[in-house]
């Protein structure tokens, strides 16, 4: 099972946890969870006017072996208006950038956070994850 939590934060709301959304999916081959502005395609949707987030921005997919990966999907623009950082709980060091169009494997039984940062203003989307061990 992969569990996600999401909070959309603007400069005025920094540190607030109100409005947190949650979603989960079983660790079965082909299971998917998406984060973005398109409510028809994404289980976790950001405000419609947050244009630094793509219609479908992050896609979490479960592989045949029950492990999950996350991909920052490329949008219609050659350069994104945001950046994505990945941090793993218990990992030493700073959050690592997830490249535009890049994929990262999530550790089984691990947790962490992806942060989508607006390059033009003080807005972010924080997506926490927890991958239950098999």
Backbone as a ProteinNet text record, in pm:
[ID]
protein_1_A
[PRIMARY]
XXXXXXXXXXXXXXXXXXXXXXXXXXXXXXXXXXXXXXXXXXXXXXXXXXXXXXXXXXXXXXXXXXXXXXXXXXXXXXXXXXXXXXXXXXXXXXXXXXXXXXXXXXXXXXXXXXXXXXXXXXXXXXXXXXXXXX
[TERTIARY]
85.2	0	89.2	53.4	119.8	18.4	56.3	-29.9	32.2	-49.4	-4.4	-84.9	-18.9	-86.7	-38.9	-126.3	-88.5	-141.3	-57.7	-97.8	-48.5	-136.3	-99.4	-75.1	43.6	84.2	125.8	68.5	114	190.9	258.3	342.5	270.2	144.7	68.2	33.9	31.6	-8.5	109.3	230.8	347.9	335.1	357.9	350.7	212.6	112.2	-24.1	-43.4	-124.3	-153.8	-300.6	-379.8	-522.4	-538	-643.7	-670.3	-588.9	-535	-455.5	-546.2	-503.4	-576.4	-499.1	-572.2	-506.7	-558.5	-472	-509.9	-420.8	-470	-386.5	-423.2	-333.5	-355.7	-279.9	-334.6	-264.9	-139.6	-40.1	84.1	64.3	-13.2	-42	7.1	60.4	114	12.8	59.7	-24.3	-102.6	-104.6	-175.1	-108	-189.1	-135.3	-206.8	-132.5	-184.8	-121.8	-203.2	-152.2	-181.1	-91.2	-103	-95.6	-191.1	-190.8	-317.5	-343.6	-462.3	-587.1	-572.6	-686	-756.1	-870.3	-942.7	-996.9	-1014.6	-1063.8	-955.8	-829	-719.3	-638.8	-647.5	-561.6	-641.7	-593.7	-656.5	-630.8	-516.5	-483.3	-470.8	-562.2	-565.8	-535.4	-455.3	-418.8	-519.9	-515.4	-605	-588.4	-699	-697.1	-606.5	-592.6	-514.4	-364.9	-322.3	-180	-113.8	-83.6	-37.6	104.8	177.8	310.6	302	181.5	156.7	85.2	136.8	76.9	-58.2	-132.9	-261.2	-238.1	-136.1	-91.2	58.7	99.6	236.7	323.3	277.3	349.9	265.2	330.8	260.2	334.9	263.7	317.2	265.1	355.9	317.7	377.5	299.5	346.4	389.5	508.8	561.8	516.2	556.3	516.7	564.2	673.6	728.8	673	574.5	513.3	587.3	691.8	761.8	704.7	713.1	657.4	767.8	733.1	821.3	738.2	805	737.4	806.9	726.7	778.7	722.4	809.7	765	739.9	613.7	576.4	609.3	661	687.9	555.3	542	422.1	440.4	358.4	362.2	472.5	535.4	641.8	778.3	876.4	1009.1	1077.4	1046	1101.5	987.2	997.4	889.5	892.5	779.4	773.8	783.8	822.5	839.4	963.6	993.6	1097.3	1042.8	1093.6	1047.8	1168.2	1151.2	1257.5	1204.7	1288.8	1255.2	1343.6	1280.2	1357.1	1301.3	1391.1	1354.3	1376	1280.2	1291.9	1409.9	1493	1607.5	1730.2	1717.6	1832.4	1913.2	2043.9	2130.6	2135	2156.6	2172.4	2046.4	2058.4	1951.9	1857.2	1736.5	1646.5	1714.6	1687.4	1747.7	1648.1	1695.1	1602.9	1560.3	1433.8	1383.7	1382.1	1457.7	1464.2	1329.7	1306.8	1188.4	1185.3	1081.4	1071.2	1140.4	1197.7	1273.6	1187.9	1245.5	1177.5	1267.2	1205.7	1278.5	1202	1275	1213.3	1192.6	1080.6	1051.6	1088.3	1156.1	1197.6	1078.3	1079.6	974.7	983.6	870.4	869.5	925.1	946.1	1003.6	901.5	945.1	859.1	943.4	874.7	944.2	847.7	901.9	820.2	873.9	781.5	813.3	754.2	832.1	784.7	792.7	678.5	671.9	677.4	782.3	803	777.5	697.1	673.3	798.4	853.2	973.6	944.6	816.1	782	720.3	690.4	626.6	634.9	590.3	599.9	483.9	475.4	372.8	440.6	387.3	441.1	330.5	354.4	268	355.7	319	396.8	321.8	386.6	326.6	408.6	352.8	418.7	379.5	470	437.2	487.2	416.8	456.3	423.7	527.9	510.8	518.5	403	398.4	482.5	556.3	631	535	582.6	495.6	465.2
-117.5	0	123.1	220.1	349.5	451.6	529.4	633.3	768.9	862.6	997.5	1098.7	1205.3	1321.1	1442.2	1540.6	1658.5	1783.6	1884.5	2015.8	2119.7	2211.1	2323.5	2442.7	2503.5	2607.5	2733.4	2847.7	2976.1	3047.4	3155.5	3227.2	3262.5	3304.5	3344.4	3225.1	3104.1	2985.3	2898.2	2946	2863.3	2802.5	2674.7	2604	2550.2	2586.5	2539.4	2399.5	2319.6	2185	2168.5	2273.8	2265.3	2239.3	2170.3	2143.8	2030.2	1943.9	1832.6	1728.1	1677.1	1573.3	1442.8	1330	1199.3	1106.9	1013.5	910.6	789.9	672.7	553.3	456.8	360.8	257.4	132.7	14.9	-109.2	-126.2	-195	-220.5	-337.8	-313.2	-412.8	-358.6	-446.2	-404.8	-320	-204.5	-115.6	-13.1	-23.2	76.3	211.9	317.8	451.6	554.1	652.9	771.6	892	994.4	1112.1	1238.7	1336.9	1467.1	1572.7	1666.3	1774.7	1857.3	1940.5	2026.5	1958.7	1855.3	1792.1	1693.9	1735.7	1653.1	1523.5	1519.1	1398.1	1289.8	1329.8	1234.1	1214.5	1311.2	1310.7	1285.6	1193.2	1169	1284.5	1350.3	1466.5	1586.5	1683.5	1797.9	1927.6	2011.3	2142.1	2246.2	2367.6	2472.8	2495.3	2521.6	2537.6	2650.3	2754.5	2869.8	2857.2	2744.2	2722.8	2666.8	2755.9	2714.5	2660.7	2671.1	2610.5	2458.7	2408.3	2264.8	2222.7	2121.4	2072.7	2007.4	1985.8	1914.9	1781.4	1707.4	1587.1	1606.5	1631.2	1672.4	1554.8	1484.8	1368.8	1243.7	1135.2	1008.5	901.5	839.9	729.7	601	510.8	383.8	267.2	160	38.4	-61.8	-115.8	-213.2	-354.8	-447.2	-587.6	-649.8	-598.2	-654.3	-585.9	-496.2	-430.7	-308	-264.8	-142.6	-24.2	92	213.8	303.6	381.1	485.1	610.3	724.3	851.2	916.5	973.1	1041.4	1182.4	1278.4	1414.4	1417.7	1413.7	1406.4	1536.3	1524.3	1641.8	1698	1829.3	1896.5	1947.4	2043.1	2095.8	2200.3	2245.5	2345.6	2278.4	2328.6	2267.1	2285.9	2396.1	2422.3	2438.8	2378.3	2389.7	2523	2562.6	2684.1	2648.5	2524.1	2479	2393	2352.3	2252.2	2152.3	2030.6	1925.2	1873.7	1865.4	1813.1	1691.3	1589.8	1464.7	1447.1	1419	1386.3	1257.2	1171.8	1045.6	1056	1009.8	1013	924.4	978.9	903.5	911.4	969.8	981.4	1104.9	1089.5	1202.4	1298.4	1424.8	1522.6	1599.6	1684.6	1773.6	1703.5	1758.7	1705	1709.1	1609.1	1598.6	1643.9	1715.7	1753.9	1631.2	1629.6	1529.3	1599.9	1551.7	1621.6	1621.3	1724.8	1736.3	1616.1	1535.7	1412.9	1294.4	1314.6	1210	1121.1	1006	906.1	867.4	844.7	797.2	680	577.2	464.3	501.2	457	479.9	354.5	368.6	250.9	179.6	47.4	-32	-11.5	17.8	41.8	177.9	265	396	506.9	624.2	741.5	861.9	968.9	1091.4	1194.7	1289.3	1399.2	1449.3	1486.8	1557.9	1697.1	1796.9	1934.7	1994.6	2044	2115.2	2263.7	2331.6	2472.7	2560.1	2664.7	2763.3	2849	2858.9	2940.4	3089.8	3128.6	3270.5	3328.4	3247.6	3299.6	3203.6	3248.5	3165.7	3067.3	2973.4	2868.9	2733.8	2634.4	2498.9	2397.4	2279.4	2164.9	2059.6	2017.6	1918.9	1786.4	1684	1551.7	1453.9	1411.4	1312.1	1173.2	1076.4	939.4	841.6	730	618.5	490.7	411	283	173.3	113	6.7	-111.7	-174.7	-295.2	-407.5	-495.6	-607.8	-701.4
0	0	0	-86	-85.3	-37.6	63.2	117.7	87.1	37.7	7.2	87.2	127.2	185	106.1	87.3	11.1	79.1	86	134.7	35.9	-3.7	-88.7	2.4	-9.5	84.2	8.4	47.9	-6	103.7	68.6	163.6	292.3	282.5	400.4	489.5	431.7	506.5	549.3	534.5	564.7	703.5	711.6	839.2	870.7	794.2	820.5	764.6	831.5	782.4	748.4	760.8	728.2	579.2	542.8	402.4	345.2	429	380.9	315.6	200.5	128.6	138.5	131.5	142	33.1	-9.7	-106.8	-82.4	-120.4	-110.3	-221.7	-244.8	-345.3	-302.9	-335.2	-301.2	-386.3	-331.7	-405	-500.2	-603.6	-707.1	-840.3	-924	-1053.7	-1129.8	-1176.8	-1255.5	-1175.9	-1043.4	-962.1	-981.3	-981	-1004.2	-917.5	-876.3	-808.1	-876.8	-903.4	-972.7	-892.5	-906.8	-842.8	-951.9	-952.4	-1050.8	-1039.4	-1141.7	-1138.9	-1193.9	-1275.7	-1342.5	-1248	-1195.3	-1098.6	-1159.4	-1289.6	-1356.2	-1361.7	-1361.8	-1374	-1245.8	-1154.5	-1035.4	-908.7	-826.3	-695.5	-599.7	-615	-532.9	-626.6	-612.4	-703.2	-629.4	-694.4	-642	-689.1	-634.7	-683.6	-834.3	-903.8	-1050.3	-1097.3	-1018.8	-1062.3	-1030	-977	-948.9	-1073.7	-1168.3	-1300.1	-1301.6	-1191.1	-1185.7	-1170.6	-1145.3	-1137.2	-1265.5	-1332.6	-1457.6	-1431.2	-1539.9	-1528.1	-1457.8	-1498.8	-1427.7	-1407.4	-1284.3	-1254	-1209.1	-1105.8	-1053.6	-1073.2	-1111.3	-1127.6	-1048.4	-956.1	-876.9	-939.8	-979.5	-1042.2	-966.4	-955.2	-889.9	-997.3	-980	-1074	-1043	-1127.7	-1114.9	-983.9	-928.6	-804.5	-678.6	-695.2	-580.3	-530.3	-602.1	-562.9	-640.7	-579.7	-637.6	-689.3	-791.4	-842.9	-867.1	-868	-896.1	-1015	-1105.3	-1222.7	-1227.8	-1253.6	-1282.5	-1431.6	-1470.3	-1611	-1682.9	-1804	-1886.2	-1935.2	-1928.2	-1975.2	-2117.4	-2155.5	-2291.7	-2312.1	-2204	-2214.2	-2204.1	-2279.5	-2273.7	-2138.3	-2068.5	-1936.1	-1836.9	-1719.3	-1621.4	-1547.2	-1489.8	-1407.4	-1259.4	-1232.1	-1094.1	-1085	-963.5	-941.6	-841.2	-846	-754.8	-677.2	-546	-458.5	-384.7	-372.4	-305.6	-183.8	-69.8	49.8	108.5	154.6	216.7	366.5	445.1	590	631	716.7	766.1	677.1	557.6	467.8	505.5	506.9	538.7	420.4	449.3	342.6	311.2	213	171.2	73.6	58.2	-45	-181.4	-262	-394.1	-500.5	-604.1	-710.6	-791.2	-830.1	-923.9	-1058.4	-1157	-1285.2	-1358.7	-1437.2	-1521.2	-1615.6	-1606.1	-1684.4	-1619.2	-1500.9	-1432.9	-1344.3	-1307.4	-1225.5	-1108.9	-993.4	-875.4	-814.8	-772.6	-703.1	-556.9	-501.6	-360.2	-282.5	-170.5	-94.3	-30.9	-38.8	25.5	176.2	237.2	380.1	417.5	317.1	342.6	334.3	374.8	368.3	331.5	297.5	261.6	210.4	134.8	85.7	-47.6	-135.3	-257.5	-244.2	-280.3	-273	-412	-460.3	-587.9	-553.3	-596.9	-564.3	-686.1	-668.1	-772.4	-784.4	-905.8	-925.9	-924.8	-936.7	-947.2	-820.8	-721.4	-601.3	-485.5	-367.9	-247	-233.8	-328.2	-323.4	-338.3	-269.4	-284.9	-262.7	-314.8	-291.3	-226.2	-106	-31.9	-36	-91.4	-104	-20.7	92	175.2	128.8	144.1	105.2	210.1	219.1	304.6	227.5	202.4	133.3	236.7	266	366.1	319.5	411	373.1	338.4	252.9	209.5	322.3
[MASK]
++++++++++++++++++++++++++++++++++++++++++++++++++++++++++++++++++++++++++++++++++++++++++++++++++++++++++++++++++++++++++++++++++++++

